């Protein structure tokens, strides 16, 4: 098992709150991690029908059969259980670490927590593996085309196991549709939903216009908005919000979208081999997707707010990624090239000139690192976690 960067944070949190909740996409490693960190806990999986029926119909019998401390997997399958957990926790608030909850359906889980476990739990989000985690596992980091194609699901990095990415993500997509979306929302036309998801994959790193996509898919923009909210809430796509800068009063105010698992985006685009990735016209956008989500993982693995943004003005100034630290703004330009070019820093220069708190302008690319080249820092994409 590859060691996860969030492990130390979870070990601390379990001693601070009665309930620890781990959310994230399906197959990101939530259950494996919880069971590895807390092997002495009773493990209960609510995907099991008999166990689920017991929890629904007789929660007192459920807690009589399964003793604390407990790991309750897929807890969103029985939202009524959250109220029962609240009652048990409130009987003795002095005991921490009583329950570890995991769930893939973030909307339903968060709603239940807000109603029943507010002030009693800490919520963390686990995304698929990061480059840093793969590197620390004594596994040689694959090249960029491999990473874009294979993605970062733990299943793809099991020792001695080789999965074909187009088969794995085909199965993953079908499982996601069948087990997740249909439980959350009645999507009547799955073909159109998959068409929507595929169009989003072709627009990673862009501001998405739902009105124009509505005509392509044959579904109202209101429905597409509902589907998009569902994808964001369930950690399939990530919304990078714009930073409201001083450089222009008229800036683009819509978010850009990225897939939290780049391998799924590549599958939706029909990529099956690494040489296809290298030639694909969307390779630069897929690389940008990978970098942005690596920055997101670095923040979430420290249990920090992402504080990640972008900026695009109507005057043509665009910065791909901005990290807002406590004291300043750190802007990044993302390029899939291997060779530094002065033109890469044009927008970074404009942004830093207009923003007094902006500093450490950087280009993230596929080449070697330079602390300073023509006044700009060049960072290899594999090291982005060190700078956010």
Secondary structure in CASP SS format (residue, H / E / C, confidence):
PFRMAT SS
TARGET T0000
AUTHOR 0000-0000-0000
METHOD secondary structure of the structure
MODEL  1
X C 1.00
X C 1.00
X C 1.00
X C 1.00
X C 1.00
X C 1.00
X H 1.00
X H 1.00
X H 1.00
X H 1.00
X H 1.00
X H 1.00
X H 1.00
X C 1.00
X C 1.00
X C 1.00
X C 1.00
X C 1.00
X E 1.00
X E 1.00
X E 1.00
X E 1.00
X E 1.00
X C 1.00
X C 1.00
X C 1.00
X C 1.00
X C 1.00
X C 1.00
X H 1.00
X H 1.00
X H 1.00
X H 1.00
X H 1.00
X H 1.00
X H 1.00
X H 1.00
X C 1.00
X C 1.00
X C 1.00
X C 1.00
X E 1.00
X E 1.00
X E 1.00
X E 1.00
X C 1.00
X C 1.00
X C 1.00
X H 1.00
X H 1.00
X H 1.00
X H 1.00
X H 1.00
X H 1.00
X H 1.00
X H 1.00
X H 1.00
X C 1.00
X H 1.00
X H 1.00
X H 1.00
X H 1.00
X H 1.00
X H 1.00
X H 1.00
X C 1.00
X C 1.00
X C 1.00
X C 1.00
X E 1.00
X E 1.00
X E 1.00
X E 1.00
X C 1.00
X H 1.00
X H 1.00
X H 1.00
X H 1.00
X C 1.00
X H 1.00
X H 1.00
X H 1.00
X H 1.00
X H 1.00
X H 1.00
X H 1.00
X H 1.00
X H 1.00
X H 1.00
X H 1.00
X H 1.00
X C 1.00
X C 1.00
X C 1.00
X C 1.00
X C 1.00
X C 1.00
X C 1.00
X E 1.00
X E 1.00
X E 1.00
X E 1.00
X E 1.00
X C 1.00
X C 1.00
X H 1.00
X H 1.00
X H 1.00
X H 1.00
X H 1.00
X H 1.00
X H 1.00
X H 1.00
X H 1.00
X H 1.00
X H 1.00
X C 1.00
X C 1.00
X C 1.00
X C 1.00
X E 1.00
X E 1.00
X E 1.00
X E 1.00
X E 1.00
X C 1.00
X C 1.00
X C 1.00
X C 1.00
X C 1.00
X H 1.00
X H 1.00
X H 1.00
X H 1.00
X H 1.00
X H 1.00
X C 1.00
X C 1.00
X C 1.00
X C 1.00
X C 1.00
X C 1.00
X C 1.00
X H 1.00
X H 1.00
X H 1.00
X H 1.00
X H 1.00
X H 1.00
X H 1.00
X C 1.00
X C 1.00
X C 1.00
X H 1.00
X H 1.00
X H 1.00
X H 1.00
X C 1.00
X C 1.00
X C 1.00
X C 1.00
X C 1.00
X C 1.00
X C 1.00
X H 1.00
X H 1.00
X H 1.00
X H 1.00
X H 1.00
X H 1.00
X H 1.00
X H 1.00
X H 1.00
X H 1.00
X H 1.00
X H 1.00
X H 1.00
X H 1.00
X H 1.00
X H 1.00
X H 1.00
X H 1.00
X H 1.00
X H 1.00
X C 1.00
X C 1.00
X C 1.00
X C 1.00
X C 1.00
X H 1.00
X H 1.00
X H 1.00
X H 1.00
X H 1.00
X H 1.00
X H 1.00
X H 1.00
X H 1.00
X H 1.00
X H 1.00
X H 1.00
X C 1.00
X C 1.00
X C 1.00
X C 1.00
X C 1.00
X E 1.00
X C 1.00
X C 1.00
X H 1.00
X H 1.00
X H 1.00
X H 1.00
X H 1.00
X H 1.00
X H 1.00
X H 1.00
X C 1.00
X C 1.00
X C 1.00
X H 1.00
X H 1.00
X H 1.00
X H 1.00
X H 1.00
X H 1.00
X H 1.00
X H 1.00
X H 1.00
X H 1.00
X H 1.00
X H 1.00
X H 1.00
X C 1.00
X C 1.00
X C 1.00
X E 1.00
X E 1.00
X E 1.00
X E 1.00
X E 1.00
X E 1.00
X C 1.00
X C 1.00
X C 1.00
X C 1.00
X C 1.00
X C 1.00
X C 1.00
X C 1.00
X E 1.00
X C 1.00
X C 1.00
X C 1.00
X C 1.00
X E 1.00
X E 1.00
X E 1.00
X E 1.00
X C 1.00
X C 1.00
X H 1.00
X H 1.00
X H 1.00
X H 1.00
X H 1.00
X H 1.00
X H 1.00
X C 1.00
X C 1.00
X C 1.00
X C 1.00
X C 1.00
X H 1.00
X H 1.00
X H 1.00
X H 1.00
X H 1.00
X H 1.00
X C 1.00
X C 1.00
X C 1.00
X H 1.00
X H 1.00
X H 1.00
X H 1.00
X H 1.00
X H 1.00
X H 1.00
X H 1.00
X H 1.00
X H 1.00
X H 1.00
X H 1.00
X H 1.00
X H 1.00
X H 1.00
X H 1.00
X H 1.00
X H 1.00
X C 1.00
X C 1.00
X C 1.00
X C 1.00
X C 1.00
X C 1.00
X C 1.00
X E 1.00
X E 1.00
X E 1.00
X E 1.00
X E 1.00
X E 1.00
X C 1.00
X C 1.00
X C 1.00
X C 1.00
X E 1.00
X E 1.00
X E 1.00
X E 1.00
X E 1.00
X E 1.00
X E 1.00
X C 1.00
X C 1.00
X C 1.00
X C 1.00
X E 1.00
X E 1.00
X E 1.00
X E 1.00
X E 1.00
X E 1.00
X C 1.00
X C 1.00
X C 1.00
X C 1.00
X C 1.00
X C 1.00
X C 1.00
X H 1.00
X H 1.00
X H 1.00
X H 1.00
X H 1.00
X H 1.00
X H 1.00
X H 1.00
X H 1.00
X H 1.00
X H 1.00
X H 1.00
X H 1.00
X C 1.00
X C 1.00
X C 1.00
X E 1.00
X C 1.00
X C 1.00
X C 1.00
X E 1.00
X E 1.00
X E 1.00
X E 1.00
X C 1.00
X C 1.00
X C 1.00
X C 1.00
X E 1.00
X E 1.00
X E 1.00
X E 1.00
X C 1.00
X C 1.00
X E 1.00
X E 1.00
X E 1.00
X E 1.00
X E 1.00
X H 1.00
X H 1.00
X H 1.00
X H 1.00
X H 1.00
X H 1.00
X H 1.00
X C 1.00
END
